[in-house]
Amino acid sequence: MSRAGIFQVLGNVSNYREVEFVIEDESYKRVLSSLAVRDWLRERGIEAKVYFLVPESLIERLADGTSAPDISILQDRKEYEKLVKEKVGEDAEYRTISSVGKFGKYEFTGSVDHTIIDIFRVAYEEKLDVVVGDISTGLNVYSATMIEALRKYVTYRKLENALQESEKFGMKLVFLPPVLDARSLNVEIQEVGIKAFFDVPDVSVREAFSDKEVSRKFGREIKHLGKAMKIAKVGCNAINLNTPLAFYHREIVDFDFDVENAEKGLWKILDFVARPSIDPSGDGFKISRATIRGNAVFNLLFSLAIAKTLRKFASTLSDRAELRELLKAFGEVYDRLGLKVNRRLLERDVEGMLDKVPDGFTGLYLELFENSGKSTDQVRNFFAHSGFLREVTFVSREGEKVYVWWDEDELKAIKRWITSQ
C-alpha cells in the first residue's frame, strides 16, 4: 500500500475555523484542508498522514496572555512542536521548519536552504511514496519552499530506485480559494510531473558548506562522502556510456561500499550547521545559522541516491560476466532509463561476439580477427563497441555460454576513460 504524506504550513493558528471542504463532490467539515484531503485519500485505500510544518517564527503567535514562550524553546524542536500541537489541537504530525525574515521582535537570518532541507527531511525520514503539498496556508516563502522540497524528495526517491522495479513515487498539489468568509470551498488536487535525470554532477562536500569548522570536525565523514561520489560517478557513467563490464571489476567500481553510512555522515554535518544561534538584539532576538549552499547539498543527496540504486543493481549480477545474462540485465536497465540507443548497440555487439567466439576458445578477443592490430584510437573504439575493445577484452566459450572480462593490466586506463567522460 502506498504511503502518502500531506504537508501544510501553519500560519496564524488562532484564525482557523471549521469549513466545509468539497473534494470531487464529497464533503468534509474540517479546520484545515489537509485534514479533509487525508480523509478523502483514506477512503480510497491510501494510508495518509498530515504533517503540519511549524515555522520557528510562529513563536510570536503562541503568546499566552501577554508573554510569548521562552526563546530557548527553539533549541528543542520536540518541545516547540508539543506546544504548537496543544494550541492547534488537531490530530496530526507536527514538524518544525527554519524561518527567515523579521517577525516582531524575532529576526531570523540565514537562507531558505535550511527550510527546504527541513521539509525534505520529514518526507525522507518517513519514507513516503506520495507527497501532497497543500499551499492554502502559510506565508508565500514557506509555500514556495515546501513545493521545492517535495519536488527534490520525489527526485531523490526516483533516483534511489532508478534501476529497480519499484512503486511509483509521485507528488500532488492542493489548491483552494481563499477561505475569508466562505463556508464551503472546492478543493482541487493536481498531479505534479517530475523527471529525475540519471546523471551525477561534479560536486564536493566543501562546496556545500561555508562553515570552516565542518572540514575540521567532520574529516572522516567528508572522506566517506567523497568515496561515495566517486562510486556514483563511475557507475553512472558506465551505464550512460554503455560499458557494462565495469560492473564486474571491483578495481573500477567497488559496490561493497557502505553508502548508507556515508549518507548518515552527511546528515550529521547538516545537523551541525543547522543548529540555531540565539542572541539578544535590541529589544528582541536574532536567530542565525551557518550559510549552506542548497543546490550542492541536494546534488550530494542525489549522488548518494544513485550510488544506492547502482549498488542494489550490482548485487543482482553474477561474479562472471556471461554475454546473454549481461545483455538481459543491462537491456532491462536501459529500457527503464529510456536509453534505447544503448540497448541496440549492446545487442549488436553481444550478438557479434556470440557468433564470432568458437567453442573451447579462451583468449584475447583480438586473436579472432586475422591481420588485425590495436586500434589507432582506443578510447573512441572502446565506447563505440560497448566497452568490448578487442585488445583489452578476453573471451571464453563454454558450450552456449560466452564469458567476457577485461585485461587486468588495462583496468587503470579503462577506469580513467570511463571516469573522465
Sequence and secondary structure as in RCSB ss.txt:
>XXXX:A:sequence
MSRAGIFQVLGNVSNYREVEFVIEDESYKRVLSSLAVRDWLRERGIEAKVYFLVPESLIERLADGTSAPDISILQ
DRKEYEKLVKEKVGEDAEYRTISSVGKFGKYEFTGSVDHTIIDIFRVAYEEKLDVVVGDISTGLNVYSATMIEAL
RKYVTYRKLENALQESEKFGMKLVFLPPVLDARSLNVEIQEVGIKAFFDVPDVSVREAFSDKEVSRKFGREIKHL
GKAMKIAKVGCNAINLNTPLAFYHREIVDFDFDVENAEKGLWKILDFVARPSIDPSGDGFKISRATIRGNAVFNL
LFSLAIAKTLRKFASTLSDRAELRELLKAFGEVYDRLGLKVNRRLLERDVEGMLDKVPDGFTGLYLELFENSGKS
TDQVRNFFAHSGFLREVTFVSREGEKVYVWWDEDELKAIKRWITSQ
>XXXX:A:secstr
  EEEEEEE   GGG   EEEEETTEEEEESSHHHHHHHHHHTTT EEEEEEEEEGGGGGGG BTTB   GGGGG
 HHHHHHHHHHHH  SSEEEEE   EEETTEEE S HHHHHHHHHHHHHHHT SEEEEE SSS HHHHHHHHHHH
HHHHHHHHHHTTTS     EEEEEE    TT SEEE EEEEE            HHHHB  HHHHHH HHHHHHH
HHHHHHHHHHHHHHHTT GGGGG TTT  TTS HHHHHHHHHHHHHHHH  EEEEETTEEEEE   B HHHHHHH
HHHHHHHHHHHHHHTTS SSEEHHHHHHHHHHHHHHHT HHHHHHHHHHHHHHHHHS TT EEEGGGGSTT    
SSHHHHHHHTTT  TTTEEEEEETTEEEEEE GGGHHHHHHHHHT 
